[in-house]
Amino acid sequence: MNASRLRLLDRLQMTLPIVQAPMAGVSTPALAAAVSNEGGLGSLGIGAMNVEAARKTLRETRALTARPFNVNVFCHQPARLDADVDRHWTEWLAPRFAQFGAQPPASLKEIYVSFVDDAAMLAMLIEERPAVVSFHFGLPPQAAIDALRAAGILLFSTATNLDEAAQAVAAGVDVLVAQGIEGGGHRGVFDPDARDPLLGTFALTRLLATQFDVPVIAAGGIMDGAGIAAALALGAQAAQLGTAFVASTETAIDDGYRRALLGEGARATTFTSAISGRTARSLVNRFTELGEAADKPAVPAYPVAYDAGKALHAAAKAHGEFGYGAQWAGQAAPLARALPAAELVRTLHQETQAALADVRKRLGE
C-alpha cells in the first residue's frame, strides 16, 4: 500500500476505517455527527435539498461535532422532459392513486437541481468548506472540481467501474468510492444508458486499489466488522456502510421502512427504476412490483419520475400503506441492526478487530 492511501484517515482525523454512506432522505445531522464523533466519517446527503436547506443541515451538523464529515451531491445530467412519457406514466399510475382516494400530479417536474447546474450550491459549499464533498452519478464541471479543491475540500467520487474511476482521477478527485452491485440505493453509474458491467464490491475494490494511486473506499453489501476487515484486506482504506445505518435511531426513515428492514422483508431486494426514474436497489415492495408489471410504460427521466413516486408514497402512507416508499437496501439487509449510531460504530470496530484477529489466528494454525 502506498503512502497516499495511508494518509486518508489522518487527513480526516478518523480513528476508524468506517464511513457512513450519505443516503439522501435518510441521513440527518444527528446521524453524521454521531459517526464522526466516534472516529468514523459521518455523511450528509444534500442532493435533493435546495441551498438554504443544505446550508442549514451543514450548520446543524457542525453544532453537534467538531470533527470532519462528508457532504454528498448528485451530478446526474439534467432531465429531458417528455410530456408524452410523463402523461402515460401518470395515467398508468392513476388507478394506484385512486386506491387511496388521490390523483397523480397533473404534470411532473424535475424536483431538484443537479449539482452540475447548481452554481448557488457550489458557492455555498465553497463558503461553508466542509471537510469532504462527494459526487454521485458522475462528476461536475472541471471548474467546480478545481474551485472545491482550491477551497481545501477533499473530493470523493463514486465509481462503479474502471472507466468511471479513471475519469474521476483524471479530473482531480482525491478518493474513489468503489460501489459494488450489492449496494442499496441508486447505482452511481455516470451514464445510465451505457452498459453496466455489474461489478461486485470485492472485485471492484481490488481493481481500483491496484490500478489507481488514490485511496479507495469499499461500498456495497458491507454490514459488519467481517465485511470491513475483508474490504481492508482487498486494499481499501475504509469501508462505506449505508444499509447498516438505516435502522439507527437517528435516521429520518418512517416506521414502515424500519419494520420492513428489520423484518422478513429484508430477505429480498431488487433493482427498480420505477420509483425515481433511475436504477436503485430496494427492498421488494409494492412499488418494485409495479416496476415489474408487463404493461408498464416507459418510466420518466430521473428525477422527474420521483415526483410521481413521492406523491404515490404520500397518498398510500396517509392510509397506513408503506409499501410504495423508496425503501433502499443492499443485498445483506438481513444483517441490519436497530442500534444508535454511536453504539453501532463501536460494535463495528469491535467486530473488525475480532475478524482481523481471527484471520491472523487461522493463518498461524
Beta strands, then each sheet from edge to edge (+ up, - down):
strand 1: 18-20
strand 2: 42-45
strand 3: 69-74
strand 4: 132-136
strand 5: 154-159
strand 6: 175-179
strand 7: 185-186
strand 8: 216-219
strand 9: 238-241
strand 10: 269-272
strand 11: 280-283
sheet 1: 1+ 9+ 8+ 6+ 5+ 4+ 3+ 2+
sheet 2: 7+ 11- 10+
end
